[in-house]
């Protein structure tokens, strides 16, 4: 991250990790809304998600995204690409089994690119748990149509963010830089 950008972020009082996760949170909310209203995740949102992952992975110290700080030394863009590739492979299998739609598979792949390969299994587990809770709620409300799974993906990702925040980030991601 350049010194001027780092100093601007530090001046807000929020840690750099929070700034990195804001675009992801906005994208998760936008995808949930469009999936609930139109039952699809627009390609433009997928593209923005991919761009967000690339920028976050490339811009942070040592290229490591805050959600994958346990993987020191892995260049950020490569880490994001590895996570996306692994998640896509898993999601294609789940899609072919009819467990969720192609848009959901693509969206989960984009979200995985924000985190890193070490968190793919955790993302899938938390998303499945959120999906189970959502399915119970959906049926309890008497709904028989398909479930907007972007809600489950968002729930799983927000749970992962909470777990990662609770675990704490290294000082290099939360400490303000030396600014003039």
TORBA-667989 format. One record per residue: residue in one letter; x, y, z of N, C-alpha, C in turn. Coordinates in steps of 0.02 Angstrom, whole numbers, padded with zeros to 5 digits, always signed. Example, Ala and Ser with C-alpha at 12.3 -4.5 7.8 and 13.67 -1.06 7.14 Angstrom:
<recs>
a+00660-00284+00390+00615-00225+00390+00660-00165+00390
s+00642-00112+00354+00684-00053+00357+00645+00002+00394
</recs>
This chain:
<recs>
x+00043-00058+00000+00000+00000+00000+00046+00061+00000
x+00031+00111-00041+00073+00170-00044+00066+00210+00020
x+00117+00249+00036+00116+00287+00098+00059+00337+00100
x+00045+00370+00043-00009+00421+00044-00077+00389+00056
x-00090+00331+00025-00153+00296+00036-00156+00272+00108
x-00101+00244+00133-00100+00219+00201-00112+00275+00251
x-00083+00334+00238-00092+00391+00284-00164+00417+00281
x-00194+00417+00222-00264+00438+00216-00309+00391+00255
x-00297+00326+00248-00336+00277+00285-00325+00285+00360
x-00263+00295+00381-00248+00302+00452-00282+00364+00481
x-00289+00416+00441-00320+00478+00466-00394+00468+00483
x-00426+00417+00456-00497+00404+00471-00506+00371+00539
x-00453+00341+00565-00459+00307+00629-00478+00234+00624
x-00498+00212+00564-00516+00141+00554-00453+00102+00536
x-00446+00040+00560-00388+00000+00540-00392-00017+00466
x-00334-00027+00433-00334-00045+00362-00377-00106+00346
x-00379-00154+00393-00420-00214+00381-00493-00196+00372
x-00518-00148+00410-00588-00128+00403-00601-00098+00334
x-00554-00058+00311-00562-00028+00244-00562-00081+00190
x-00522-00132+00198-00519-00185+00148-00584-00225+00145
x-00619-00230+00202-00680-00271+00204-00743-00232+00187
x-00740-00166+00188-00800-00126+00171-00827-00141+00101
x-00785-00142+00049-00813-00157-00018-00844-00227-00020
x-00813-00275+00013-00840-00343+00014-00908-00344+00048
x-00915-00310+00104-00980-00307+00138-01033-00277+00093
x-01017-00223+00059-01064-00191+00013-01085-00238-00043
x-01037-00275-00071-01052-00322-00124-01096-00379-00100
x-01083-00403-00040-01125-00457-00012-01197-00434-00003
x-01206-00373+00021-01273-00346+00030-01308-00336-00037
x-01271-00308-00086-01300-00297-00153-01320-00363-00186
x-01279-00414-00180-01295-00479-00210-01356-00509-00176
x-01361-00501-00110-01418-00528-00074-01483-00494-00096
x-01481-00429-00104-01540-00392-00126-01561-00413-00196
x-01513-00416-00242-01532-00434-00311-01555-00507-00316
x-01525-00551-00276-01547-00621-00277-01617-00628-00248
x-01633-00589-00197-01701-00591-00168-01753-00562-00215
x-01736-00508-00249-01785-00474-00291-01790-00501-00362
x-01733-00519-00391-01733-00541-00461-01712-00614-00470
x-01694-00647-00415-01672-00717-00417-01612-00728-00463
x-01568-00679-00463-01506-00686-00502-01454-00640-00472
x-01391-00655-00489-01335-00613-00469-01306-00586-00535
x-01314-00521-00546-01292-00492-00611-01218-00501-00624
x-01202-00509-00688-01132-00517-00708-01090-00456-00689
x-01121-00397-00689-01084-00337-00670-01063-00341-00596
x-01105-00370-00554-01088-00378-00484-01032-00429-00475
x-01034-00482-00516-00979-00531-00515-00914-00498-00535
x-00916-00456-00587-00856-00421-00610-00830-00373-00556
x-00875-00336-00524-00854-00291-00470-00824-00330-00412
x-00852-00388-00397-00825-00430-00344-00755-00454-00361
x-00744-00474-00423-00677-00495-00444-00627-00438-00441
x-00649-00379-00463-00606-00320-00459-00590-00302-00387
x-00640-00305-00344-00629-00291-00273-00579-00339-00243
x-00584-00403-00259-00537-00453-00232-00467-00438-00257
x-00460-00422-00321-00393-00408-00349-00362-00347-00316
x-00402-00294-00308-00376-00233-00278-00357-00245-00205
x-00400-00278-00167-00385-00292-00097-00323-00336-00090
x-00319-00387-00131-00262-00433-00127-00197-00398-00146
x-00200-00353-00194-00139-00319-00218-00119-00260-00174
x-00167-00228-00140-00153-00165-00106-00128-00172-00035
x-00140-00228-00003-00123-00233+00067-00050-00252+00078
x-00023-00239+00137+00047-00254+00150+00066-00325+00130
x+00120-00332+00096+00146-00397+00073+00097-00432+00026
x+00046-00396+00002-00002-00427-00043-00047-00478-00010
x-00050-00479+00056-00090-00529+00091-00155-00496+00114
x-00210-00524+00094-00275-00498+00114-00285-00511+00189
x-00320-00467+00224-00327-00475+00296-00361-00539+00317
x-00400-00569+00273-00436-00630+00293-00392-00692+00283
x-00331-00682+00257-00288-00741+00248-00219-00726+00276
x-00216-00689+00332-00152-00670+00359-00112-00729+00385
x-00144-00785+00393-00108-00844+00417-00067-00877+00362
x-00067-00848+00303-00029-00875+00248+00026-00827+00228
x+00073-00812+00273+00125-00763+00257+00168-00787+00198
x+00187-00738+00159+00231-00752+00103+00196-00769+00038
x+00132-00782+00040+00095-00797-00021+00076-00731-00052
x+00099-00716-00113+00078-00653-00144+00001-00650-00148
x-00025-00592-00132-00098-00584-00127-00137-00605-00189
x-00116-00582-00248-00154-00599-00308-00153-00674-00321
x-00096-00706-00310-00091-00778-00319-00134-00814-00268
x-00134-00790-00207-00176-00820-00155-00250-00816-00174
x-00272-00758-00197-00341-00750-00218-00359-00795-00277
x-00314-00800-00325-00326-00843-00383-00329-00917-00362
x-00285-00937-00316-00286-01006-00292-00352-01021-00257
x-00376-00974-00216-00439-00984-00180-00497-00988-00229
x-00498-00943-00278-00552-00943-00327-00553-01008-00367
x-00495-01032-00386-00490-01094-00425-00515-01154-00385
x-00494-01158-00323-00516-01212-00279-00591-01209-00267
x-00617-01149-00252-00689-01143-00240-00729-01158-00303
x-00705-01135-00361-00741-01150-00423-00745-01225-00435
x-00691-01260-00424-00691-01333-00433-00743-01366-00387
x-00744-01345-00325-00793-01373-00277-00865-01353-00296
x-00873-01291-00317-00941-01267-00333-00969-01299-00396
x-00926-01314-00444-00950-01347-00505-00980-01415-00487
x-00947-01450-00442-00973-01515-00420-01041-01506-00386
x-01045-01457-00340-01108-01444-00304-01163-01421-00352
x-01145-01381-00402-01193-01358-00452-01218-01418-00493
x-01172-01461-00514-01192-01519-00554-01236-01567-00515
x-01228-01568-00449-01271-01609-00406-01338-01576-00394
x-01346-01514-00418-01409-01478-00411-01419-01447-00342
x-01364-01438-00305-01370-01411-00237-01378-01335-00236
x-01352-01301-00287-01367-01231-00296-01354-01210-00367
x-01374-01149-00385-01371-01126-00454-01302-01104-00476
x-01295-01095-00541-01231-01074-00570-01211-01005-00546
x-01259-00960-00539-01244-00892-00514-01217-00895-00443
x-01245-00939-00402-01221-00947-00334-01149-00975-00333
x-01136-01021-00379-01068-01050-00384-01018-00996-00404
x-01037-00955-00453-00992-00901-00475-00982-00851-00419
x-01035-00833-00383-01031-00784-00330-00986-00809-00272
x-00995-00872-00253-00953-00900-00200-00880-00902-00221
x-00867-00914-00285-00799-00913-00311-00768-00844-00306
x-00806-00792-00323-00782-00723-00317-00768-00706-00244
x-00812-00727-00200-00803-00712-00128-00741-00747-00101
x-00729-00808-00123-00669-00845-00101-00605-00809-00120
x-00606-00775-00177-00545-00739-00200-00525-00684-00151
x-00572-00660-00111-00556-00610-00060-00517-00639-00002
x-00524-00704+00011-00497-00732+00072-00431-00768+00064
x-00428-00816+00021-00367-00856+00014-00384-00930+00020
x-00340-00973-00007-00356-01044-00010-00364-01078+00057
x-00331-01053+00108-00336-01083+00174-00405-01076+00207
x-00447-01033+00179-00513-01021+00208-00570-01049+00167
x-00556-01083+00112-00609-01108+00067-00654-01158+00104
x-00625-01205+00139-00667-01255+00175-00709-01222+00229
x-00680-01174+00265-00718-01138+00316-00774-01098+00285
x-00760-01066+00228-00812-01028+00194-00870-01073+00173
x-00854-01131+00145-00907-01177+00125-00947-01202+00185
x-00913-01218+00239-00948-01243+00299-00994-01189+00328
x-00969-01128+00335-01009-01075+00363-01067-01056+00317
x-01055-01059+00252-01109-01045+00204-01162-01099+00207
x-01141-01162+00213-01190-01217+00219-01231-01211+00284
x-01198-01192+00338-01234-01183+00401-01285-01125+00395
x-01262-01070+00366-01308-01013+00355-01365-01034+00309
x-01350-01073+00258-01401-01097+00212-01452-01142+00247
x-01429-01184+00293-01474-01227+00331-01521-01187+00374
x-01495-01137+00409-01536-01094+00451-01586-01056+00407
x-01563-01030+00351-01606-00994+00305-01661-01039+00277
x-01643-01101+00261-01693-01148+00233-01747-01163+00285
x-01728-01172+00347-01777-01184+00400-01825-01124+00407
x-01797-01065+00407-01837-01003+00411-01883-00997+00350
x-01856-01013+00291-01893-01008+00228-01954-01054+00230
x-01943-01116+00251-01998-01165+00255-02048-01146+00310
x-02023-01120+00366-02067-01100+00421-02114-01044+00399
x-02093-01004+00351-02135-00950+00326-02182-00975+00271
x-02180-01041+00257-02225-01069+00207-02202-01059+00135
x-02140-01042+00126-02114-01031+00058-02095-01097+00026
x-02114-01106-00037-02097-01168-00072-02057-01154-00134
x-02041-01090-00148-01999-01074-00205-01926-01082-00186
x-01882-01071-00235-01811-01081-00222-01784-01028-00174
x-01734-01048-00138-01703-01005-00088-01652-00959-00122
x-01654-00893-00108-01603-00848-00135-01538-00860-00097
x-01494-00901-00126-01436-00925-00089-01382-00872-00078
x-01387-00815-00111-01339-00761-00097-01346-00738-00025
x-01405-00746+00005-01414-00731+00076-01372-00778+00119
x-01371-00842+00102-01331-00890+00140-01257-00877+00130
x-01238-00859+00070-01168-00843+00056-01147-00782+00097
x-01190-00732+00099-01175-00672+00139-01171-00690+00213
x-01219-00730+00237-01218-00750+00307-01155-00788+00325
x-01134-00833+00282-01073-00870+00294-01011-00826+00294
x-01010-00779+00247-00952-00734+00242-00949-00686+00301
x-01007-00659+00321-01007-00614+00379-00987-00652+00442
x-01007-00715+00448-00985-00757+00505-00910-00767+00503
x-00883-00779+00444-00811-00787+00437-00774-00723+00456
x-00800-00666+00433-00770-00601+00451-00770-00592+00527
x-00824-00610+00559-00829-00603+00632-00778-00649+00666
x-00771-00710+00643-00723-00756+00672-00652-00731+00663
x-00637-00704+00603-00570-00679+00590-00556-00617+00631
x-00605-00574+00640-00596-00514+00681-00584-00533+00754
x-00620-00585+00776-00612-00608+00845-00543-00639+00856
x-00517-00672+00803-00450-00702+00808-00396-00649+00809
x-00410-00592+00781-00361-00537+00780-00317-00540+00719
x-00297-00482+00697-00252-00476+00639-00183-00456+00664
x-00132-00472+00624-00065-00450+00645-00061-00374+00648
x-00016-00350+00689-00009-00277+00698+00003-00241+00632
x+00036-00274+00584+00051-00240+00521-00012-00222+00483
x-00068-00256+00497-00130-00241+00462-00172-00191+00500
x-00160-00182+00563-00201-00137+00604-00165-00074+00627
x-00099-00075+00624-00061-00017+00648-00060+00038+00596
x-00070+00100+00617-00066+00155+00570+00007+00165+00549
x+00019+00186+00488+00087+00198+00465+00114+00263+00495
x+00178+00274+00487+00209+00336+00508+00192+00389+00455
x+00150+00437+00474+00127+00488+00427+00154+00556+00448
x+00165+00599+00399+00190+00667+00415+00138+00708+00453
</recs>
